Amino acid sequence: MEEARRPAGTGAPEDPAATGPPADTALELLVHGVGGTTPDEMLDGSRTVRVTGDDVAAVFRRAEDADAEERPEEYRGRPVPEAYVWCNLTSGDGTRALWLLLLPFMVVNLAHWMRPGARRRPRAVRLYGLLVRLAGLTLTVLLVAAACEVAVDLAAWQCAGTPACAERHTWLGFLSPTVSDGGWWSPPGRRLALAALVPAALTGLLWYLSLRTWRAYESQRPMDRESASTPDEDDDGHTALGRPGFWYGRRLVARLRAAHTTAGLLTVAAAAGLPAARFDRLPGGPPALEPLGRLLEAALVAGALAAVGVVCRRGRSENRLDRELDEHLVRRLPLAALAVLGLALVYAGWSRPGWTSSGRLPGDAVFGALALVQGLIVIALGVVAHLLYRSLPDPRAAIRGLGGPAVAMLACALGGVMTGGVAQRVADWLDGTGTFLHGPPTVLTWQASVIPPLLVVVALLCALLARHTWRLARAERTTVERDHAGERGDAARTRRIATARAMATLTDCAPLVVAVTSVATLLLGAGALVGAFTTDRVPADAASGTPALVHGAAQTAQALGSWLIGLGFLLFVTWGRRAYKDASARRTIGILWDVGTFWPRAAHPFAPPCYAERAVPDLTWRMATWTRATGGRLVLSGHSQGSVLAAAAAWQLTPAARRRVALLTYGSPLERLYGRWFPAHFGPHALGSLHREIDRWRNLYRRTDPIGGPVRLPGDHGPGVDRAPLKDPLTYGRTELHPLPAPILGHSDYQADPAFAEERRWLFARLSPGVPSPRHTGRPRPAPDGRPDTPYETTDTPATPYDPPGTRRNAPDTPRDAPGVPLRKPEGA
């Protein structure tokens, strides 16, 4: 690919009458979907040049179209195609596979955006966001506490303090009071202080990654709507995605990063300093150090309150760009926490004769309190979400508006599984086949016992869904045969088509799976918490009164759960390691991030970066500057996730620019996934407002597509958006045009369908300045072939220069798959 001369429309706009090409110049801006592709494939395999952008995301053209604005007479009958390639934002080098470790943070951030749509409930909306931010804060504390459990408790306190364990692991010998003959690092406090550097380094790494990724991905400032707006600009009032500051959460991310970093450092300080403070308060402890311990405890409480206060004080500011940061808060709060950590390390490392390490550190209280707080937050979040849903019911919303609380529960469960898995595996590795260590806290062991029954519930649910899909596939065979009546039957091909249609419906069962899994996790987690609480308080001899069957089942579940967590953690690490070396595996992980990191970091600053905060401003700037400089028409063509980016960019345009833009979506999850799971932002009111404010919108989908689907706008928005489902495969048997069996395309190759060229041709024709544009004047007139939802809105539309020579629009005898319709390569899977 080469660097092209910058065409008109990429810089500051000038007077279109003086410098721009004629107003009928048309541009087709293609946006690929999940998984990514190359600009050459998006532009029919032609040699391409970069018009604008960098190595991360850029706009490309064919080499022969690089100076199209200087030759407008050659493009009067066809558009200028451009391709926006953003796949490097999510599936770049191998180090991004390590973002898998941030998966719980990403999931809880998704819960923030799953808020139901609300009407006149501003306080409930703010409370919802506050609860999700608090849940994210508990996940940070949980991760750092797990690191402290491994490094401080299991390694430095238990293993280094046990001679048999220290002898097995020679790298811990310098910490053992017996192996090293009482070296300088052998006192318990100094061991704790040295081991605390590991979770402190982890906290610093999370802070650095958050800052670095924000600068690399999310620091691109959106278009200044205040300076670029027209006098008639008005907010649509239906979705926040059109607000000027939505894709620029600089101030909130900086505040949350400071608060979460503070919470992590204070957790490390507590793990290192509180055991020493507890020893100093015992009879015979050093009286001179007790006031310092009291000071440390007070500093920890004050720092924790400050961190929680920062999280609770302020949410996102979307009505304007946050150009200024809270410098005093962003810098001073983490520095104060770092000073408290230094005080804790010095205090713990002070010499204390007679202090020896035995048993385990009191981690049960910490992990039990975190589990309890997370459960209460999820329950409160469910109550608030239900109140919001009642104010503006949406029957298509996932789990009746409770998708956010359910996903938040899964994020907490995922964090607990990762925490328990790390602790269990490290304890088994250090202990080996002996019984040297007391192991991780009892709470983590009981949480491990939840895994087997939860897997049983999920397996039963999957079996029911498989049975339902099998029945649906059998029923679909009749529909397939009816759709291809008059053709020679093929039982095997009919079965494959029916199975593809039935399998595609599994996407619509995701709310049921998430709901059942979340409820089961909440109930089983509560039972595990009660079990851990009672175990610590029931004497050992009292356990003999427990029925043998119950006691044996509990022991088996705990052992099996521990191994399952360990196995899951090893698979997790292996997958990440493979993704580091294998480009195809990195692309798979990139697809996961395409869906999970679309939203800004509003609940957790350590989540993977939001690529849309770079992609949406890119598209907005490109469309706005091109339409202002040329006054030309523009069709925004988005596939799969690209259609979501296209819609978000269209919302960011001014009303005057939106009226010159048409939207073509195919394989789009706008309503099927985003509309159901994110109803406050992609609900029917938001999509309806987008349809009203852009010039035209058409949507293509197939019944075999597991991701894309119809938009399903309410009936009062004028001409329909959705075309009737496309045929898949294009032909049932062999034809003159398709002598070989046509494949079942599913989610890919939408441009290979003749309907794609037909819809695109119609959109450009409707955007033509010389064609009347009746908008929202009634229901569309039926097409000549009787299909209820086609692009034919009128029967008196004249032919346009874009139509192929000899083609009469709206001709009833023109077959949809007529020879001569060009087949194009797909934009991307």
BELFENSUL-V847855 format. One record per run of one state. SS is the DSSP state (h for helix, s for strand, l for the rest). FROM is the first residue (numbers start at 1). LEN is the number of residues. If there is no record, write none. Layout:
BEGIN
ss | from | len
SS | FROM | LEN
SS | FROM | LEN
END
This chain:
BEGIN
ss | from | len
l | 1 | 1
s | 2 | 2
l | 4 | 12
h | 16 | 4
l | 20 | 6
s | 26 | 6
l | 32 | 7
h | 39 | 4
l | 43 | 5
s | 48 | 6
l | 54 | 4
s | 58 | 5
h | 63 | 3
l | 66 | 2
h | 68 | 3
l | 71 | 1
h | 72 | 4
l | 76 | 4
s | 80 | 6
l | 86 | 1
h | 87 | 3
l | 90 | 4
h | 94 | 20
l | 114 | 8
h | 122 | 38
l | 160 | 3
h | 163 | 6
l | 169 | 1
h | 170 | 6
l | 176 | 12
h | 188 | 31
l | 219 | 6
h | 225 | 4
l | 229 | 11
h | 240 | 3
l | 243 | 7
h | 250 | 31
l | 281 | 6
h | 287 | 27
l | 314 | 13
h | 327 | 22
l | 349 | 14
h | 363 | 29
l | 392 | 6
h | 398 | 4
l | 402 | 1
h | 403 | 29
l | 432 | 10
h | 442 | 42
l | 484 | 7
h | 491 | 45
l | 536 | 4
h | 540 | 6
l | 546 | 2
h | 548 | 34
l | 582 | 1
h | 583 | 14
l | 597 | 15
h | 612 | 19
l | 631 | 2
s | 633 | 7
l | 640 | 1
h | 641 | 12
l | 653 | 2
h | 655 | 4
l | 659 | 2
s | 661 | 6
l | 667 | 3
h | 670 | 8
l | 678 | 1
h | 679 | 4
l | 683 | 1
h | 684 | 10
l | 694 | 2
s | 696 | 5
l | 701 | 1
s | 702 | 1
l | 703 | 19
s | 722 | 1
l | 723 | 3
s | 726 | 1
l | 727 | 23
h | 750 | 3
l | 753 | 1
h | 754 | 14
l | 768 | 62
END
